Amino acid sequence: MRDHDWKDHLQTDSDPIDLAMVFNIQRFSLHDGEGVRTLVFFKGCPLRCGWCANPEGQNFESELFYDNRKCIGCRSCMAAARKGELEWDDGIRIRRDNVRHPERLARACPSEALTAAGEEKTIETILAVAERDRVFYRDSGGITLSGGEPFVQPRLAKGLAAEAKRRDMGTAVETCLAIPWRNVEPSLPFLDKVYADVKHVDAEKYATATGGDQTLPRNNIRRLVESGIPTTARTPVVPGFNASPEELDAIAGFVAGIGIGELRLMPYHKYGEEKYRLLGRIPPLAGTPASRPEDLTETAEDLAKRFGLRVGIGG
């Protein structure tokens, strides 16, 4: 799929409020918010972080996963393909820029070697899944908007959060905040918690690693604090990017300085690498070793003591 400018995909007032492009709804999660959570993964993100665990959430259109280990050579996909989408050369070769409806090819594959990443869903369809989990929420669980970046689809994010609150479900969002404030603000009255990325404090390193402008997230996280909504900062600790003691000190100092009381250090993992390959892409950080949570224990304790923060690992 072509990687368009994310600004071309920002919703407008004429867009339908109840239709979202999502790539997963994960039930019974014990992370990404308090209690048991139902995670809704929105498709589309303004950033291209090399450590992304969900590369299928970066682009805005539905995409095609291809697992050649499952292919049985039946060529059913070739019969369903339109001109220029697929070629056969001892196996499938996907011309991804030409594929317009991945779900059509996925439906034709009996072995699920081809699957579609991304599907349009209504608010009601999403909340129907959450309703099945309600019995497990108790007093603290609920729905968490994730991605991708939920606020790139702000009308849907607001509509989903508002309807979830109307049904007395807890609400939270995970966001990179690299989007205009006008996309964020409308949802805030319907959110109980925001988990906001603080990836780096150096603008040049941030831009090189993510492809984004640090001005937006810096300004937005300050506005979140001013709004009074409970906010937790999250930092993916990535070797070669921000994992040095000096860089983590600077991040903790920034978080404490703007009035956020909690910082979560997220160990770098390699969960996204296989997904990159299924999308026909090379993992940007292939070869970078994963971090173990216990490797950050001493760092977390030290940052908590020196900066007066609640510092946790993961989640």
C-alpha positions as CSV (number, residue, x, y, z in Angstrom):
1,M,0.0,0.0,0.0
2,R,1.1,3.5,-0.7
3,D,2.1,5.5,2.4
4,H,0.2,8.8,1.9
5,D,0.8,12.0,3.8
6,W,-1.1,11.4,7.1
7,K,-2.6,14.9,6.9
8,D,-4.6,13.8,3.9
9,H,-6.4,11.3,6.1
10,L,-7.5,13.6,9.0
11,Q,-11.2,13.5,9.4
12,T,-13.4,16.5,8.6
13,D,-16.9,17.5,9.7
14,S,-18.3,15.8,6.6
15,D,-16.9,12.4,7.4
16,P,-19.1,9.8,9.0
17,I,-18.8,9.8,12.8
18,D,-19.6,6.2,13.3
19,L,-17.2,4.4,11.0
20,A,-13.5,3.7,11.8
21,M,-10.7,1.9,10.2
22,V,-9.3,-0.5,12.8
23,F,-6.9,-3.4,12.5
24,N,-7.7,-5.3,15.7
25,I,-9.9,-5.5,18.8
26,Q,-8.1,-7.3,21.6
27,R,-10.1,-8.6,24.5
28,F,-9.1,-9.4,28.1
29,S,-6.0,-7.3,28.1
30,L,-4.4,-6.7,31.5
31,H,-2.2,-3.9,30.2
32,D,-2.8,-0.4,28.6
33,G,-5.1,0.8,31.5
34,E,-6.4,-0.4,34.8
35,G,-8.2,-3.6,35.2
36,V,-9.3,-5.8,32.3
37,R,-9.3,-3.8,29.0
38,T,-10.8,-4.1,25.6
39,L,-8.2,-2.6,23.2
40,V,-9.3,-1.0,20.0
41,F,-6.5,-0.5,17.5
42,F,-7.1,2.4,15.1
43,K,-5.3,2.3,11.7
44,G,-3.2,5.2,10.6
45,C,-0.3,7.0,12.3
46,P,1.7,10.2,11.5
47,L,5.0,8.6,12.8
48,R,7.2,5.8,11.5
49,C,9.1,4.6,14.6
50,G,11.5,1.9,13.8
51,W,10.6,0.0,16.9
52,C,6.8,0.0,16.2
53,A,5.1,-3.2,17.4
54,N,2.1,-2.7,15.1
55,P,3.5,-1.7,11.7
56,E,0.1,-2.7,10.2
57,G,-1.3,0.3,12.1
58,Q,0.9,2.8,10.3
59,N,-0.8,3.2,6.9
60,F,-4.4,4.2,6.7
61,E,-5.8,1.7,4.2
62,S,-6.4,-2.0,4.7
63,E,-3.2,-4.0,3.9
64,L,-2.3,-7.6,3.0
65,F,-0.4,-9.9,5.3
66,Y,1.3,-12.8,3.5
67,D,2.7,-15.8,5.3
68,N,4.4,-18.0,2.8
69,R,4.7,-20.8,5.3
70,K,0.9,-21.3,5.1
71,C,0.6,-21.1,1.4
72,I,-0.5,-24.5,-0.1
73,G,0.0,-23.4,-3.7
74,C,-3.7,-23.7,-4.7
75,R,-3.6,-20.4,-6.6
76,S,-7.1,-19.5,-5.5
77,C,-5.8,-16.0,-4.9
78,M,-4.7,-15.7,-8.5
79,A,-8.2,-16.4,-9.7
80,A,-9.6,-13.7,-7.4
81,A,-6.9,-11.1,-8.2
82,R,-7.3,-8.2,-10.5
83,K,-4.8,-7.4,-13.2
84,G,-1.5,-6.3,-11.7
85,E,-2.1,-7.3,-8.1
86,L,-0.4,-10.7,-8.0
87,E,2.2,-12.6,-9.9
88,W,3.1,-16.3,-9.6
89,D,6.7,-17.4,-9.6
90,D,7.1,-20.5,-7.5
91,G,4.8,-18.7,-5.1
92,I,2.9,-15.5,-4.8
93,R,4.5,-12.2,-5.5
94,I,2.3,-9.3,-4.3
95,R,2.5,-6.0,-6.1
96,R,1.3,-4.1,-3.1
97,D,0.8,-0.7,-4.6
98,N,-1.8,-2.2,-6.9
99,V,-3.8,-4.0,-4.3
100,R,-7.0,-2.0,-3.5
101,H,-9.1,-4.4,-1.6
102,P,-7.0,-6.9,0.4
103,E,-10.0,-8.5,2.0
104,R,-11.1,-9.8,-1.4
105,L,-7.8,-11.7,-1.7
106,A,-7.9,-12.8,1.9
107,R,-11.3,-14.3,1.5
108,A,-10.1,-16.4,-1.5
109,C,-7.2,-18.0,0.5
110,P,-8.3,-21.2,2.1
111,S,-5.2,-21.6,4.2
112,E,-5.1,-18.1,5.6
113,A,-1.7,-17.4,4.1
114,L,-3.3,-14.1,3.0
115,T,-5.1,-12.1,5.6
116,A,-6.3,-8.5,5.6
117,A,-5.0,-6.0,8.2
118,G,-7.6,-3.4,8.5
119,E,-11.4,-3.3,8.4
120,E,-14.0,-0.5,8.7
121,K,-16.2,-0.9,11.8
122,T,-19.0,1.1,13.3
123,I,-19.0,2.4,16.9
124,E,-21.9,-0.1,17.6
125,T,-19.9,-3.0,16.3
126,I,-16.9,-2.1,18.4
127,L,-18.9,-1.6,21.5
128,A,-20.7,-4.9,21.0
129,V,-17.4,-6.6,21.6
130,A,-16.8,-4.4,24.6
131,E,-20.2,-5.3,26.0
132,R,-19.2,-9.0,26.0
133,D,-16.2,-8.1,28.2
134,R,-18.2,-5.8,30.6
135,V,-18.6,-8.5,33.2
136,F,-14.8,-8.6,33.6
137,Y,-14.4,-4.8,34.0
138,R,-15.6,-4.5,37.5
139,D,-14.8,-1.1,38.9
140,S,-11.6,-0.3,37.0
141,G,-11.6,-1.9,33.6
142,G,-13.0,-0.6,30.3
143,I,-12.1,0.3,26.7
144,T,-8.7,1.7,25.6
145,L,-8.2,3.4,22.2
146,S,-4.9,2.5,20.7
147,G,-3.3,2.1,17.3
148,G,-1.8,3.4,15.2
149,E,-2.9,6.8,16.5
150,P,-6.5,7.1,17.6
151,F,-6.6,10.9,17.3
152,V,-6.0,10.8,13.5
153,Q,-9.6,9.7,13.4
154,P,-10.8,12.3,16.0
155,R,-14.6,12.1,15.2
156,L,-14.6,8.4,15.7
157,A,-12.3,8.6,18.8
158,K,-14.7,11.1,20.4
159,G,-17.8,9.2,19.4
160,L,-16.5,5.9,20.7
161,A,-15.3,7.4,24.0
162,A,-18.5,9.3,24.5
163,E,-20.7,6.3,23.9
164,A,-18.5,4.1,26.1
165,K,-18.8,6.6,28.9
166,R,-22.6,6.8,28.4
167,R,-22.6,3.0,29.0
168,D,-20.5,3.5,32.2
169,M,-17.4,1.9,30.8
170,G,-13.9,3.1,31.7
171,T,-12.1,4.9,28.9
172,A,-8.4,5.5,28.1
173,V,-6.3,6.3,25.1
174,E,-2.7,5.6,24.1
175,T,-1.3,8.4,21.9
176,C,1.9,9.7,20.3
177,L,0.3,13.2,20.4
178,A,2.0,14.0,17.1
179,I,-1.2,15.5,15.8
180,P,-2.9,18.9,16.0
181,W,-4.5,19.8,19.4
182,R,-7.8,20.2,17.6
183,N,-7.9,16.5,17.1
184,V,-7.2,15.7,20.7
185,E,-9.3,18.2,22.7
186,P,-12.8,17.0,21.7
187,S,-12.3,13.6,23.2
188,L,-11.0,14.7,26.6
189,P,-14.3,15.1,28.4
190,F,-15.0,11.4,27.7
191,L,-11.6,10.0,28.8
192,D,-10.6,8.8,32.2
193,K,-6.9,8.5,31.4
194,V,-4.3,9.4,28.7
195,Y,-1.1,7.4,28.1
196,A,1.2,9.8,26.2
197,D,4.5,9.0,24.6
198,V,7.6,10.9,25.5
199,K,10.1,9.4,23.1
200,H,12.9,11.8,23.4
201,V,13.6,15.4,24.3
202,D,16.1,16.1,21.4
203,A,14.1,17.4,18.4
204,E,16.7,16.2,15.9
205,K,16.9,12.6,17.3
206,Y,13.1,12.5,17.5
207,A,12.7,13.5,13.8
208,T,15.4,11.1,12.6
209,A,13.9,8.1,14.5
210,T,10.2,8.8,14.0
211,G,9.9,11.1,10.9
212,G,7.9,13.5,13.0
213,D,8.1,17.1,14.3
214,Q,8.6,17.1,18.1
215,T,6.8,20.5,18.5
216,L,3.3,19.0,18.4
217,P,3.7,16.3,21.1
218,R,5.7,18.7,23.3
219,N,2.9,21.4,23.2
220,N,0.1,18.8,23.4
221,I,1.4,17.1,26.5
222,R,1.7,20.4,28.3
223,R,-1.9,21.1,27.3
224,L,-3.0,17.8,28.6
225,V,-1.5,18.6,32.0
226,E,-3.2,22.0,31.9
227,S,-6.6,20.3,31.1
228,G,-6.3,18.3,34.4
229,I,-6.9,14.9,32.7
230,P,-4.9,12.2,34.4
231,T,-1.9,11.6,32.2
232,T,0.9,9.0,32.4
233,A,4.0,9.4,30.3
234,R,5.4,6.4,28.5
235,T,8.9,6.1,27.1
236,P,9.9,3.2,24.8
237,V,13.5,2.5,25.9
238,V,15.3,1.7,22.6
239,P,19.0,0.9,22.3
240,G,20.8,3.4,20.2
241,F,18.0,5.9,20.4
242,N,17.2,7.0,24.0
243,A,18.5,4.3,26.3
244,S,21.6,6.1,27.7
245,P,21.5,7.3,31.3
246,E,21.8,10.9,30.1
247,E,18.9,10.6,27.7
248,L,16.6,8.9,30.2
249,D,17.6,11.6,32.8
250,A,16.5,14.3,30.3
251,I,13.2,12.6,29.6
252,A,12.4,12.1,33.3
253,G,13.4,15.7,34.0
254,F,11.0,16.9,31.3
255,V,8.1,14.8,32.5
256,A,8.6,15.9,36.1
257,G,9.0,19.5,35.0
258,I,5.6,19.7,33.3
259,G,3.8,18.3,36.2
260,I,3.2,14.6,35.3
261,G,3.7,12.3,38.2
262,E,4.1,8.9,36.5
263,L,6.5,7.6,33.9
264,R,6.4,4.1,32.5
265,L,9.6,2.7,30.9
266,M,8.7,0.4,28.0
267,P,11.4,-2.2,27.3
268,Y,12.2,-2.6,23.6
269,H,10.9,-5.8,22.2
270,K,10.9,-7.4,18.8
271,Y,7.2,-8.4,18.5
272,G,6.7,-6.2,15.4
273,E,9.5,-7.7,13.3
274,E,7.5,-10.7,12.0
275,K,4.6,-8.3,11.1
276,Y,7.0,-6.2,9.0
277,R,7.9,-9.3,7.1
278,L,4.3,-10.3,6.6
279,L,3.7,-6.9,5.1
280,G,6.7,-7.4,2.7
281,R,8.8,-4.8,4.6
282,I,12.2,-5.0,6.2
283,P,12.1,-4.4,10.0
284,P,14.0,-1.2,10.5
285,L,15.7,-2.3,13.7
286,A,16.4,-5.9,12.8
287,G,19.4,-7.1,14.7
288,T,18.8,-4.7,17.6
289,P,18.7,-6.9,20.8
290,A,15.5,-6.9,22.9
291,S,15.6,-5.5,26.4
292,R,14.5,-7.4,29.5
293,P,12.2,-5.6,32.0
294,E,14.7,-6.5,34.8
295,D,17.4,-4.6,33.0
296,L,15.5,-1.4,33.7
297,T,14.8,-2.0,37.4
298,E,17.7,-0.1,38.7
299,T,17.2,2.8,36.3
300,A,13.5,3.1,37.3
301,E,14.4,3.2,41.0
302,D,17.0,5.8,40.4
303,L,14.8,8.1,38.3
304,A,12.0,7.8,40.8
305,K,14.3,8.8,43.7
306,R,16.0,11.7,41.9
307,F,13.0,13.2,40.0
308,G,10.1,12.5,42.5
309,L,8.2,10.4,40.0
310,R,6.4,7.1,40.1
311,V,8.4,5.1,37.7
312,G,7.2,1.7,36.5
313,I,8.3,-0.8,33.9
314,G,6.0,-1.9,31.0
315,G,2.2,-1.6,30.9
